[in-house]
Amino acid sequence: MAQLLGTRHLVQAAVTSFVPAPDVFALGADVDAVHAGSMLVLAAGDPVARHAALTDALAEALFAVVGRRSASVQAPEGDLLEQQP
């Protein structure tokens, strides 16, 4: 399961790198927030996985906050993709 989540992070980072648009950051933040919520549910239901799930929930919540803040930053001269030749 950890490999799948790691792959999701890599794909999300690659997409965000290639298309650094506010909507992409916002979508990534939403995915991170849902992931954080699912880890809280796991922590509540599985005492054995609680510590790892809470740690993951904290990390994902931080990713969600950073993603939302990045989504609110506007590119200086419009969309970055429009600036490329």
C-alpha positions in Angstrom: 0.0 0.0 0.0 2.8 2.4 0.8 4.3 1.9 -2.7 0.9 2.8 -4.2 0.8 6.0 -2.1 4.4 6.8 -3.0 3.6 6.4 -6.7 0.6 8.7 -6.3 2.9 11.4 -4.8 5.4 11.0 -7.6 2.6 11.3 -10.3 1.1 14.3 -8.5 4.5 16.0 -8.3 5.2 15.3 -12.0 1.9 16.7 -13.1 2.3 19.8 -10.9 5.8 20.3 -12.3 4.7 20.1 -15.9 1.5 22.1 -15.4 2.1 24.6 -12.5 -1.3 26.2 -12.8 -3.4 27.3 -9.8 -6.1 24.7 -10.6 -3.6 21.9 -10.6 -2.2 23.0 -7.2 -5.8 23.2 -5.9 -6.7 19.7 -7.2 -3.5 18.3 -5.6 -4.4 20.0 -2.3 -7.9 18.4 -2.5 -6.4 15.0 -3.1 -4.0 15.5 -0.2 -6.9 16.6 2.1 -8.9 13.5 1.2 -5.9 11.3 1.9 -5.4 13.0 5.3 -9.1 12.4 6.2 -8.8 8.8 5.2 -5.8 8.4 7.4 -7.7 9.8 10.4 -10.5 7.3 9.8 -7.8 4.5 9.7 -6.3 5.8 12.9 -9.6 5.8 14.6 -10.4 2.2 13.5 -7.1 0.4 13.8 -5.0 0.8 17.0 -2.1 -1.1 15.4 -1.8 1.4 12.5 -2.7 4.5 14.6 0.7 6.0 14.9 1.6 5.6 11.3 -1.8 6.8 10.1 -1.7 9.9 12.3 1.8 10.7 11.1 0.7 10.3 7.5 -2.4 12.4 8.1 -0.2 15.2 9.5 2.1 15.1 6.5 -0.9 15.1 4.0 -2.6 17.9 5.9 0.6 20.0 5.5 0.8 19.1 1.8 -2.8 20.2 1.4 -2.1 23.6 3.1 1.0 24.2 1.0 -0.9 23.2 -2.1 -3.8 25.6 -1.3 -1.4 28.4 -0.7 0.4 27.7 -3.9 -2.9 27.7 -5.8 -3.7 31.2 -4.5 -0.4 32.6 -5.8 -0.9 34.1 -9.3 1.7 33.9 -12.0 3.2 37.4 -12.6 2.5 37.6 -16.3 -0.6 35.3 -16.7 -0.5 31.6 -17.2 3.0 30.1 -17.3 2.0 27.8 -20.2 1.2 30.9 -22.3 4.7 32.3 -21.8 6.4 29.4 -23.5 7.2 29.8 -27.2 
